[in-house]
Amino acid sequence: MTVTGEVQLPWDITRTFHWFAQPGAVRRLLPPWLPLKVLSEAQSLRAGTALMQLPGGVRWIAQHQADEYVPERRFVDELAPAGVRALPTRALTWRHEHDFEPVGAHETRVIDRINSNLPQRAVRRMLDYRYRQLRGDFAAHQRAQDAGLGPQTIALTGSSGLVGQALGAFLSSGGHRVIKLVRHTPQQDLERRWDPQNPQHDLLAGVDAVIHLAGASIFGRFGHQHRRAVMASRIEPTRKLAQLAAASGVRSFISASAVGIYGSQAGPAELDEQSPPGYGGDDFLADVTRRWEAAARSAEHGGVRSVQVRTGVVLDSAGGMLSVLRPLYAAGLGGRLGSGKQWFSWIGLDDLVEIYHRALWDTELAGPVNAVAPHPVPNAEFSTQLAAVLRRPEIFPVPALGPKLVLGQQGAELLALADQRVIPRLLLEREHSFRTPRVEQLLAHTLGRVGQ
């Protein structure tokens, strides 16, 4: 069975073909609902091999076909003879032909032909997602180019996390050189060992910008040990990295922050970048985030432009909160939390990636930027939309006691039952374009249910 699709992209054929050869391209196009993890990408579209992992240690090996490669016109990958390790090879067939045709001088038509014994509907969902990603990524890189952003060398912390993996792939596939700052012994050419408590003086040599995402997960019971880990992983490491950025001649220091700075119980009042920290209570996360941002601003003493990206709840089916909720709702066990009236400020993963990207090329951005979708929703509406996208009933509301049993009183108030109506005022004033501004759009996109 063969499924065919095509998309027209606003770049010439040379540049378009080159995008598919860049590191990160496979990660940008892999649907997040699939249980696949990219272990390594092909080094060559002519004859390279891509390796991905399925649950249970099963590996998918895709081999590019050298005898069918045509520069700037065609490449083909097939499931290798070793196929899917740990399963009978004949259990799955896959052949993917990629053809490129010029459309005038400045556009390209990309044509995909996939021959597989997978269900046709599943393959079509993959292609539809792929085309949304291509259109979105190409448009974002074109906006940056029009604003004057050329290839940069970018140091990235937190590269193994959900956001870091997506952002690193987006930047590298767009032609930037991404250096991952890691705490283990470097295993690749573009990795540098980083000691958060004592970064070496030449860590940022040759770096144009730093994007700092690293920090211990805030999810958990807020006992003494957890609070200490959250604080210790953010404040001093951020201050020392920011100071090093200033001393190293880095142009931009872009640091993760959180809408938790506004306090967890702010209620229905709209909060923007001018709202005071702790508006909804001067709780633990508000205090940590305030100190975290102050540490990031240490870079400004050396003339470095500093941006603090105040992030809402990141939604993507590959990880985070949505990956936990999805199986519950799919089983018909989902429902609102507590009263469901608390405001939920969220952001799609691709939109968050684009906000970090904008912080690189929009040199007038400085200080705090709310990285949330323009349409926050009450928790009950989010629950209803998730159930609707998955076509499941929503009949099991979770009483407030539930999160408190799992997270403790403080953890429940700061995380599961947080009530914050945050607006991306600064981005809206700059006419920023969101890919999925409404929660039903985001859920349909990341769960592969667009048009269904």
C-alpha positions in Angstrom: 0.0 0.0 0.0 1.4 3.4 -1.0 0.4 6.7 0.5 1.4 9.9 -1.4 1.5 13.5 -0.2 3.1 16.8 -1.0 3.8 20.2 0.4 5.0 23.4 -1.2 7.7 25.3 0.8 8.9 29.0 0.3 12.6 28.2 -0.3 14.5 27.4 -3.4 15.3 23.7 -4.1 18.9 23.9 -3.0 18.1 25.4 0.4 15.1 23.1 0.9 17.0 19.9 0.1 19.8 21.1 2.4 17.4 21.4 5.3 16.6 17.7 5.2 20.4 16.9 5.4 20.9 19.0 8.6 21.1 17.5 12.1 17.8 17.7 13.8 15.6 17.3 10.7 14.4 13.8 11.6 13.5 14.9 15.2 11.6 17.9 13.9 9.4 15.7 11.7 8.8 12.7 14.0 5.2 12.8 15.3 5.3 13.1 19.1 2.5 10.5 19.6 4.6 7.7 18.1 6.6 5.6 20.7 9.8 6.3 18.8 13.0 7.8 20.2 15.7 9.0 17.8 19.1 7.5 18.8 21.1 8.7 15.8 20.4 10.5 12.5 21.8 9.6 9.2 25.1 11.4 8.4 24.2 11.4 4.7 21.1 11.4 2.7 22.9 9.4 0.0 23.8 6.3 2.1 23.5 7.0 5.8 21.6 5.1 8.5 19.1 6.4 11.0 18.5 4.5 14.2 15.4 4.8 16.4 14.2 3.0 19.4 10.8 1.5 20.2 9.6 0.4 23.6 11.1 -2.7 25.0 14.5 -2.0 23.4 13.3 -2.7 19.9 15.2 -0.7 17.3 14.1 0.7 14.0 17.0 0.9 11.4 16.4 3.0 8.3 18.9 2.8 5.5 19.3 5.5 2.8 19.6 4.0 -0.7 22.7 5.2 -2.5 21.6 3.9 -5.9 18.5 6.1 -5.8 20.0 9.3 -4.5 19.9 12.3 -6.9 21.5 15.5 -5.4 18.9 18.2 -4.7 16.2 16.0 -6.3 15.6 12.7 -4.5 16.6 10.5 -1.6 15.0 7.2 -0.4 15.1 5.4 2.9 14.0 1.8 3.6 13.7 -0.4 6.6 17.1 -2.1 6.6 17.5 -5.9 6.2 18.1 -6.1 9.9 14.8 -4.2 9.9 13.3 -3.9 13.4 15.6 -5.7 15.7 13.9 -8.2 18.1 10.9 -8.6 15.8 10.6 -10.7 12.7 11.7 -8.6 9.7 8.6 -9.4 7.7 6.4 -8.0 10.5 6.8 -4.5 9.1 7.6 -3.0 5.7 8.6 0.6 5.1 10.0 2.5 2.1 9.9 6.3 2.0 10.7 8.2 -1.3 11.4 11.9 -1.0 11.2 13.9 -4.3 11.9 17.6 -4.7 10.7 19.8 -7.6 11.4 23.5 -8.1 8.4 25.8 -8.4 9.7 28.9 -10.0 12.9 30.3 -8.6 12.0 30.6 -4.9 9.7 27.7 -4.0 9.9 23.9 -3.8 7.4 21.1 -3.9 8.3 18.2 -1.7 6.6 14.9 -2.6 6.5 11.9 -0.3 5.6 8.3 -1.3 5.5 5.8 1.5 5.0 2.1 0.9 4.2 0.3 4.1 1.9 -2.3 5.6 1.0 0.1 8.4 -2.6 1.3 8.3 -3.1 4.0 5.6 -4.8 6.3 8.1 -1.8 6.1 10.4 0.6 6.9 7.6 -1.6 9.8 6.5 -1.6 11.3 10.0 2.2 11.1 10.0 2.5 13.0 6.7 -0.1 15.6 7.8 1.9 16.3 10.9 5.1 16.4 8.9 3.7 19.1 6.6 2.5 21.2 9.4 6.0 21.1 10.9 7.7 21.9 7.7 5.5 24.9 6.9 5.9 26.2 10.5 9.6 25.7 10.7 10.4 27.2 7.3 8.2 30.2 8.0 9.9 30.8 11.4 13.4 30.6 9.9 12.4 32.9 7.1 11.1 35.5 9.6 14.4 35.3 11.4 16.4 35.7 8.2 14.3 38.7 7.2 15.1 40.3 10.6 18.8 39.9 9.9 19.7 36.7 11.8 22.5 34.7 10.2 24.0 31.4 11.3 25.1 31.6 15.0 27.0 29.4 17.4 24.6 28.8 20.3 25.4 27.2 23.7 22.5 25.2 25.1 22.0 23.8 28.6 19.3 21.3 29.4 19.6 19.8 25.9 18.3 16.4 26.9 15.0 17.6 28.2 11.7 17.9 26.3 12.2 21.6 25.4 16.0 21.2 24.9 15.7 18.4 22.4 13.1 20.2 20.4 14.9 23.5 20.5 18.3 22.0 19.7 16.8 20.2 16.7 15.0 23.3 15.4 18.1 25.4 15.6 20.5 22.9 14.1 18.2 22.0 11.2 17.9 25.8 10.6 21.7 26.1 10.1 22.9 27.1 13.5 25.8 25.5 15.3 24.4 24.2 18.6 26.9 23.4 21.3 25.4 21.3 24.1 26.7 22.1 27.6 26.6 18.8 29.4 27.7 17.6 32.9 29.0 14.3 31.7 32.1 13.5 29.7 31.5 14.9 26.2 30.5 12.1 23.7 30.2 14.3 20.6 32.1 17.0 18.9 29.4 19.6 19.7 29.4 18.9 23.4 31.3 20.7 26.1 31.6 19.7 29.7 30.0 22.2 32.0 30.4 22.3 35.8 27.4 24.4 36.9 29.2 25.4 40.2 32.5 26.3 38.6 32.3 26.7 34.8 35.7 26.8 33.1 36.8 30.1 31.7 36.8 29.1 28.1 33.4 27.2 28.2 31.8 29.9 26.0 34.7 30.6 23.6 33.3 31.4 20.2 29.7 31.5 21.3 27.3 34.1 20.1 24.4 33.3 22.4 23.5 31.2 25.4 20.1 29.5 25.9 20.0 28.3 29.5 17.3 25.7 30.2 18.8 23.5 32.9 17.3 23.1 36.3 15.9 20.3 38.5 12.3 19.3 37.8 9.8 21.2 40.0 7.4 18.3 39.9 7.2 16.5 43.3 6.4 16.8 46.9 7.8 20.1 48.2 9.7 18.8 51.2 13.0 20.3 52.3 15.1 18.2 49.9 13.0 18.9 46.9 12.9 22.6 47.5 16.6 22.7 48.0 17.2 20.9 44.7 14.9 23.2 42.8 16.7 26.3 44.2 20.3 25.0 44.1 20.0 23.9 40.5 18.8 27.3 39.3 20.1 30.4 41.2 23.9 30.0 41.5 24.4 28.0 38.3 22.5 30.7 36.4 24.4 33.5 38.0 27.8 32.0 37.3 26.9 31.1 33.7 25.5 34.6 33.1 28.6 36.3 34.5 30.8 34.0 32.3 28.7 35.0 29.3 29.3 38.7 30.0 33.1 38.0 30.4 33.2 36.0 27.2 31.6 38.5 24.9 28.4 36.6 24.3 25.7 38.8 22.7 22.6 37.3 24.2 21.8 35.4 27.4 18.3 33.8 27.1 17.2 32.0 30.3 14.3 29.8 31.2 11.9 31.3 33.8 8.4 30.4 34.8 4.9 32.0 35.3 5.3 30.8 38.8 6.8 34.2 39.6 3.3 35.6 39.7 2.2 33.4 42.6 0.2 30.2 42.3 -3.2 31.6 43.4 -3.7 34.8 41.3 -7.3 34.0 40.3 -9.0 35.4 37.2 -7.1 38.7 36.9 -5.0 38.9 33.7 -1.3 38.9 34.4 1.2 40.3 32.0 4.9 41.2 32.2 4.1 44.4 34.2 2.3 42.4 36.9 4.2 42.3 40.1 6.0 39.1 41.2 4.0 37.4 44.0 0.7 38.9 42.9 -1.1 35.6 43.6 0.9 34.9 46.8 4.6 35.1 47.6 5.0 31.4 47.7 8.1 29.2 47.2 8.0 29.2 43.4 7.4 32.9 43.2 10.4 33.5 45.4 12.7 31.0 43.6 11.7 32.4 40.2 12.3 36.0 41.3 15.8 35.1 42.5 16.4 33.0 39.3 15.6 35.9 37.1 17.8 38.2 39.1 20.7 35.8 38.6 20.1 35.7 34.9 20.3 39.5 34.7 23.9 39.3 36.0 24.8 39.1 32.3 23.6 42.6 31.7 26.5 44.1 33.7 28.8 43.1 30.8 26.4 44.6 28.2 24.8 41.3 27.3 21.1 41.4 26.2 19.3 39.3 28.8 15.9 37.7 28.2 13.9 35.7 30.8 11.3 33.4 29.2 8.5 33.0 31.7 7.0 29.6 30.6 3.6 28.2 31.3 2.7 24.5 31.3 4.3 23.0 28.2 2.0 20.7 26.3 3.3 18.0 24.0 2.3 14.3 23.8 5.9 13.3 23.8 6.4 14.3 27.4 5.5 16.4 30.4 1.9 16.7 31.8 0.1 15.7 28.6 2.0 12.4 28.3 0.7 11.6 31.8 -2.9 12.6 31.2 -3.3 11.1 27.7 -3.5 7.4 28.8 -5.9 8.3 31.6 -8.3 10.2 29.3 -7.9 7.6 26.5 -9.1 5.0 29.0 -12.1 7.2 29.9 -10.8 8.1 33.3 -10.1 11.8 32.8 -11.7 14.8 34.4 -11.2 18.2 35.8 -9.1 18.8 38.9 -10.8 20.2 41.9 -13.4 22.8 41.1 -12.0 23.2 37.5 -12.4 26.9 37.8 -8.6 27.6 38.2 -7.0 29.2 35.2 -4.6 27.2 33.2 -1.8 29.0 31.4 -0.3 26.7 28.8 2.0 26.7 25.7 2.6 24.3 22.9 6.1 22.9 22.5 6.6 24.3 19.0 5.4 27.7 20.1 7.8 27.7 23.0 10.6 26.8 20.6 9.7 29.7 18.4 9.7 32.1 21.4 13.2 31.2 22.2 14.1 31.6 18.6 12.5 35.0 18.5 14.6 36.0 21.5 17.6 35.3 19.4 16.6 37.5 16.4 14.4 40.2 17.9 17.1 42.3 19.5 14.6 44.7 21.0 13.3 41.9 23.4 14.9 42.2 26.8 13.8 41.3 30.3 10.9 39.0 31.1 8.7 37.6 28.3 5.6 35.6 29.0 5.8 32.3 27.0 2.2 31.3 27.1 -0.5 30.9 24.5 -2.8 34.0 24.1 -5.9 32.0 25.2 -5.5 30.5 28.7 -8.5 28.4 29.8 -10.0 27.2 33.0 -8.9 23.7 34.0 -12.5 22.4 33.3 -12.3 23.6 29.7 -8.9 22.1 29.2 -10.3 18.7 30.5 -13.3 18.9 28.2 -11.2 19.7 25.1 -8.7 16.9 25.8 -11.6 14.4 26.2 -13.2 15.7 23.0 -10.0 15.4 20.9 -9.5 11.8 22.2 -13.2 11.1 21.7 -13.6 9.8 25.2 -16.1 10.7 28.0 -15.1 13.1 30.7 -16.9 11.6 33.7 -14.3 11.3 36.5 -13.5 14.7 38.1 -10.5 14.5 40.5 -11.2 16.0 43.9 -8.6 18.4 45.3 -7.7 15.7 47.8 -6.2 13.6 44.9 -3.3 16.0 44.0 -2.7 16.6 47.7 -2.2 12.9 48.3 0.4 12.7 45.5 2.1 16.1 45.8 1.4 17.2 49.4 -0.5 20.3 50.3 2.1 22.8 49.0 2.9 20.8 45.8 -0.8 20.6 44.9 -1.3 24.3 45.4 1.8 25.3 43.5 1.3 22.8 40.6 -1.9 20.9 40.0 -4.3 23.5 41.5 -2.4 26.6 40.5 -4.7 29.4 39.3 -2.9 31.8 37.0 -4.4 33.7 33.9 -1.2 34.8 32.2 -1.2 36.7 28.9 1.8 37.1 26.5 1.2 40.8 26.3 4.7 41.7 25.0 4.6 39.1 22.2 1.1 40.2 21.2 2.2 43.8 21.0 5.0 42.7 18.7 2.5 40.8 16.5 4.1 37.5 17.3 2.5 34.6 15.3 1.5 31.5 17.3 1.2 28.2 15.6 -1.5 26.9 17.9 -3.1 29.8 19.8 -6.0 27.8 21.1 -5.8 24.7 23.2 -8.1 22.6 21.0 -5.7 23.3 18.0 -2.7 22.3 20.0 -4.2 19.1 21.3 -5.4 18.1 17.8 -1.9 18.8 16.4 0.2 17.0 19.0 -2.1 14.1 19.3 -2.4 13.6 15.5 -6.2 14.3 15.4 -6.4 17.4 13.1 -9.4 17.1 10.8 -10.7 13.9 12.5 
